[in-house]
Amino acid sequence: MDSSPLRVVLCPGFHPPELTDQFWQGLAEQVSDMAILPPLCFPAPDYPAYSPLHILAFLHHHLPIAATAPPLVFIGFSAGVVGAIAAANIWQYQGTVRALFALDGWGVPLAAPFPIHRLSHDAFTHWSSVLLGGGDPSFYADPAVPHLDLWRSPQTTIGWWISRSGDRGATTAAQFLGQWLRQYGNQAQPAP
């Protein structure tokens, strides 16, 4: 087995693209020392954020041979969670998906053969979405923040890291993401 750098796939929702740039900048400190490739950012302003077919076409354009592509971690926000979960499930049959992070994917059922983590802008969104799968562990903002702030400023969004057993700890959304990206980045890649 060899270790290969992760590639993060950002699947934004319907919002100005600058927010996605701010999201990655807010997360950068947490992943600066990791073997992580520059993120692939799905161009949601040009294509439907919720479309797995458009996301897969985008991935195949940038990573033409899925079997030899680096392991992927999907991070979806809002409507982008819809496209991200479906695209990740399909990609898993061709390549490697280490995990999916669903930020404010309220009402989106999440099931997959890889780990899924929910991050929510408030406790209501968290607890009402956790019934639809994904979320061990998960995060919710406390105090609540506006929906777009979870994406724009993960480094200042404070809240709770929640395990399935109910244990919790104070953290920021960026620290939560960074911790799990680090864990998935340290997993060995199976030899082909």
N, C-alpha and C positions, 0 to 999 in steps of 0.2 A: 504494500500500500504506500502511496505517496500522498503528500499534502499538496493541494493546489489552491491558489488564491480564490476567494469567493468573488462572484460577480453579483452585485445587487441590481435588481430590476425595479425601478420606481414606476408605479402605476398611479398617477395622480387622478384627481376627480375633475369636476368642472369648476375651475377657478383660474385666476391669472397664473401664468407659468412662473412668475417671480417667486410665488410662494413655495414652489418645489425647490427652486434654487436656495431659498432661505432654509427650507427643511434640511437639505443636505449639508449646508453650512453649519446648522445647529447640531447636526450629528457628527460632523467632521472631527471634533476633538475626541470623541469617544472611540473613533476607529482609526485615528491617525497613525498608530503604531502597528496596525494589522496588515497582513498580506491580503489586500483587497483591491480589486481592479476598479477603475473608474466606473461609476454606475451607468447603466443604460436607462435612460429616461424616456418612457413611452410618450410620444407627442400628443397628449390628450386634447390640446386645442385644435388639432388638425383631424383627429379621428375620435370615434366614440370611446370614452373612457371605460364603458361597461362591456366592450366587445372583445371577447377572447380571440376571435379570428384575426382582428386587427393587431392585437398584442402578439400573437404567434407569428404573423407575417413580419412584424417589426423584429422579433427575436431571430427569425430565420434569415432576415437581411443582415443582421449583425453577427449572428452565430450560425453560419450555414450548415455546419455538421453538429447536430445536437449531442451526439454520442461523445464527441471530443471537446465539447464546450466545458468551461469551468463549471463547478457546481453553482447553482443559482439560489438566491434568496429573494423572494418577491416581497415588496413593501407596497401595499395598496392603500389608498385613501378615499373614503367616501364612495362615489360611484366606481372608482378605480378598483375597489375590492371585488366588485362583481366580475370584471374582466380578469383580474389577477388570479382569483381562485380557480376559475375555469381554465385559463391558460396554463397555470402551474400544474393542474391535474393532467392536462394533455401532454405538456412538456415532459412530465415524469416518465412517460412511456418511451421517450427518446433519449433523454438526458437525465441529469441529476438535479433534483430540487431539495435543498436542505431544509427550508422552512418558508412560511408565509407569515407576514405581519399584516394584520387588518386594522387600520386606523379608522375609527368611526364607520365601520361597515355595518351600520345598524340595519337589522332586518335581513342580512345576507346569511343564508345557511352556509356553514363552513365545515366541510368534511374532506379529508385527504389522507393518503398514506404517509404524509410527512407532517412535522409539527406545525401547528398554527397558533399564533398568539394574537389576542385582541387588545387593542389600545383604544380607550374611549375618552371623550372630552368631559364626561360627567358620570356619576354613579348610576343614574337611571339608564343611560345608553348601555353601560357595561352590563348591569344585571339583567336587562331585558333582552340583550343580545346573546349572552352566554348560553342561554337555552338552545340556541341554534348551532352550537358547536364552536370549537376553537377556544383556546384560552387557558392553557395550563403551561406556564403561568400567564397571567394577563396583567393589564395596567388600566387604571382609570384616574383621571385628574380630580384632585380634591385640594383646594376648591375648584369647582367647575370652571372651565374656560370656554370661550366661544369656539364653535366647531372648527373654523379655519385656523384658530390659534394652535390647535394640536399639531397641525401640519406645518404652519409657518414657524413656530417656535418650540420645538420639542425640548430644547435645553432649558427653557424657563417654565415648562408645564410640569408642576409638581403634583404628586399624587401617591397612589398605592400600587405596589407590586403584589398581586394576589395569586396564591397557589390554589390548586383545586381543593386542597385540604382546608383552606380558609386562612392559612397563615398569611401575614402581610407585612410589608416593610415600606418605609417612606423612600421615595426616589423621584427622579424626573423621567419623563418619557424618553429623553435622549440616553440617560444612563441605562434604562431598561433595555432599549434597543441595542446599545453598545455592548452590554453584558451578553446578550443572546447572540449577537453577530460574532462576538469573540468566540463563544462556545461553538457555533456552527463553523467558524473559520478554522478551528483547531481539530475538527473531525478529519480523519484520514479519508482520502478518496480511494475507493476500491480500484484495483488495477483492471484494465479492460480485458 
